[in-house]
Amino acid sequence: MVNGLLVVGDVVTDVIAVHDRPLAPGTDTAARIRLLPGGAGANVACWAARSGCSDVRLLARVGSDGASWHEAALDRAAVRPLLVRDAEAPTATVVALVDAGAGAERTFLTDSGAVLRLSRDDWSPGLLDGMGHLHLSGYLFFADVSRRAATAAMASARDRGVPVSVDPASAGFISELGVDRFLAAVAGADLLLPNADEAALLTGLSAPEAAAAALSHRVPLVVVTLGARGALVAAGGDVVARVPALPVRPLDTTGAGDAFTGAFLASRLTGAPPGDAAAAGCRAAAEAVTTLGGRPG
């Protein structure tokens, strides 16, 4: 069985500020602030490696300024970095404001930097050699240049019979792009992994079960993550599995969905059925929310 995983996505420098009290406009609010490596695609890759996938590779574009730091962090996580250095744009940066007094709810400020400059020229079908699965971060679909790169990667994977998964990534960015354009861009994917908000936006259905079932008419396998309520798996227009979350006290929910996705993909690459893979994803997500940042602790 070919079980290598290629992730095409984003590498981000995360500035995480955890505050125990509501933000005080116009003055200071005490917080614990950390600078950490992140990015949805990079996080997924690290959690897949943590979950037992022995060959995980990450293609992403970063600024020349922070490339070495990010490569070293990926190496430590047993992920092979395939980072394209951009001399004109900085590495993407996300400021995550985490409200510890409100269940570790997050607010993001995002500078996409080099992420959305990943181009068609950065892609080569040979990157799929030895790979059993291709995973695409949804952020790539929100700009013309990176969308062409993601589309080329999907086409190469289909030509080789390599399954493709997509994480929609951001309800806000989907709204800006347009639901129809996003769904057209990801047509041909084998697996879609939205959270509840993204699934509702993509279908117009507020009930996660109904949204998951509807999306599975477009994409063969759909997994909707529900945070503290676990996850739903849908195929062929029906919900086929419901997996509960593990009860934990969250410190920082940054990257919980990425942890779920990484563990889910690693499990699927071993031949696990979708329900069992979703259970593995929920275990990884429970671990993720008890640590600061989006990577394994």
N, C-alpha and C positions, 0 to 999 in steps of 0.2 A: 504494500500500500504506500502510495506517495503521500506523505503527510506534511510537506513543507507549506508554510503560510507566508504569502507576500501581502503586506499591507502597503497601500498607496494612500498617503494622507498628509498629516500635518505634524510638525514639530513646533512646540511653543514654549516660550519662557513664561512660567506662571508666577505671578506675584499674588500670594494668597494672604489676605488680611482677615483674621478671625476676631470678631468683636462680640462682646457679651451683652452690650446694651445697644439700643437703637442709635443709628448715626445721628450726630448732633450737627445740623447744618450751620456753617459759619464759624465753627470752633473745632476743638480737638475731641476725638473719640479714641479711647485707649484700645489697642488691638495687638494681637500677636501676628507679626508679618514675616513671611518666609519667601525666599526666591527658590523655585524648584523647576526641574524640567517637566514638561507636560505636552499637551496636544492630544486630541482624540485618537488620531491614528497611532501615534507613538505609544500612548497609554495602552491601547488595544494590543499592540505588539508585545509590550512588556508583560501584560497579564497573560497573554497566550503562552509566552515562554515560561512564566511562573507556573502555569497550569499544566505543563508537561510537553508542550510542543517543542521538539528538539531543533527545528530549523525554522526560525522566524526572521524575516527580512523586512526592512522598512525603506520605502522610497519616499522622499520628501525633499522640499526645497527650504533652505535656511540661509540666513545672512552669514556672510563670511566672518562677521564679528563673533558669533557664538557657536560656530560649527564644531569646534574641537570639544568644547564643554558638553554639547549634546551628544556627540559621537561617543565620548567616554561614558556618559550615563547609559546609553543604549548598550554599549559593550558590557558594562557591569550587569545589565539585566539580561544578558545572553541573547540580545537581538543584534543581528548584523545590520549596521547602518549603511544605507545607500543614499547618502545625503548629497544633494546638488547644492554647491555653494554659490550664492548670489552676491555679486559685488555691489549691486545697486540698491537692494532693499534689505532692511534689517530682518532678523529672525522675528517671527510673530510673537506678540506679547499679549497675555490676558491678565487683567487685574480681576481677581475673584474676591468679592466681598462676602464673607461667610458669617451669617448671623447665628451665633451659637445659642442665642436665647429664643430662636424660632425654628428649632429642629434642624439646625445647620443649613438653612435655606441659603441659596447662593444668588448673587447678582454679578453679571459679567460685564467688563469693559474690554473690548476686543480690538486690537490692531493686527490685522491679518498679515502685514509685512510680506515676507517672501512666499508664504504658503500658497497664495492664489496665483503666483507666477510660475508654478510648476507647468511646464509646457509639453506640447506634443513631442518636441525634440528630446525631452528628458526621458521619454518612454522608449523601451525596446522590447519586442516580444521575447527576446532571450532572457529577460528577467523572470519569465515564468518557468524556465528550465528547472525541473525537480520540484516544482510547487504543486501542491494538491488543492490549493484554494487561493483565491484573490479576494481581498477585502478592501473596499474603498470608503474613505471618510467622506461623508456627505458635504463637508465644507468645500470640496473641490468642485462641486456642481454649481457654486454660486458666483462664479466669474467665468467669462468666456474662455480665457486662456487655459485655466486649470480644468474647465469642463471638457475641453477638447482632449486634454491629456487623459482624463478619466474615461472618456468615451473610447479612446484608442485602446486603453488597457482592457476595457470590457470586451471590445471586439476581438482582441488577441486571445483573451481567455476563452471566449466562445469558440473561436477557430480551433483551439486546442482541447476543448471539452473540459476546461477547468471551471468549477463552480465559482460564482461571484456573489458576494454579499455587499450590502450598502447600509451604512448607518446614516439616516437622514440628518442628524447632527444638530439642527437648530430650527425650531418653529418660526423664530423671528426671520431668519434668512430665507426660509421657504416662502413665507409671506411676501418678502420683497421680490423674490424671483418669480413667484406664481406657482400655484399647485400644479396646474396642467403642464407647465414647462418642466417642473421637477420630475413629475411622473413619467413624462416622455423621455427625459434624460436617463432615467434609471431602468427604462424598459429593457427586459432581457436579463435582469438580475435574477438569481435563484433564491436569494434570501434577503429580506428587509427587516431591519431591527430598529423600529421607531420606539420612542417613549410614548406615554399616553397622550400627551399634548400634540406631538407630531402626528400620531395616528388619527387623532380627532381632526386636525387641520387637513390632512391628506384625504379624508373621506367625508367630512362634514357631519360625522356621527360622534356624539359625545360619549356614548357607552363604549368602553375599551373592547368588550367582547364583539360588539357589532362592527367596530372599526377594524379590528383584527380580521374578522371573517371577510369583510368587504375587500380589504387589501389583498387577501389571499386569493382573490379572483384575478388579481393583476400579477402577483408574484407568487410562485409556488409555495414558499414557506415564509411565514411572517411570525416574528416574535415581538410582542409588545411588552416593554418593561413598565412596571407600575410602582417603582420605588418600594416603599415599605409594604406594599401589597403583593410583591412578587412579580410574576410574569405570566403571560398568556402565549400559547403557541397555536397558530391557525394554519390550516392547509385545505385547499379545495373548497373554500367557502365555509368551513366549520372550525370552531375552536376544538382542538384535539388534546390539549393539555393545559392545566392550570397548576402553577408551581408557587408555593408560598415563599415569602422572604424569611430569612432567619432574623429573629428578634435581637437587635443590638441597639446600643445607645450611640447615635452618630456623633462624630466629632467634626467631620468635613465630608460632605457628599460629593465633592468634586471628583469626577472620574468613576463614579459608581457604575454608570452605564457602560463605560469603556471596560471596566473590570468584568462586568457581565459578558460583554461581547467577546473579549479575549478568551475567557474560560469556556464560553459556549463553543467558539470555533475550535479551540484545542480539543474539546471533548468530541465534537462532530468528526474531526479528522481521525480520531481513533475508531470511528464507526458507531458511536453512541447514538441512540435514537433521540429525536428532538426534545422529548420531555426530560430525559436524563441529562442532556446537554444544558437545558434551561436550569435544572437543579444545580449543576456545577456552576453556572453563571450566577445564580443567587448566592451561592456560598462565597464566591469571589467578591461579589458586590458587598456582602456583609463585612468581609475583611476590609474592603476598600474604605468604607465609611468610618472606620475606627482609626484611620491614619490621616495625616495631613498631606494633601496633594493627591494627584491622580494615579500615581505609580504604586506598585507593591512596596510595602514598607521595608 
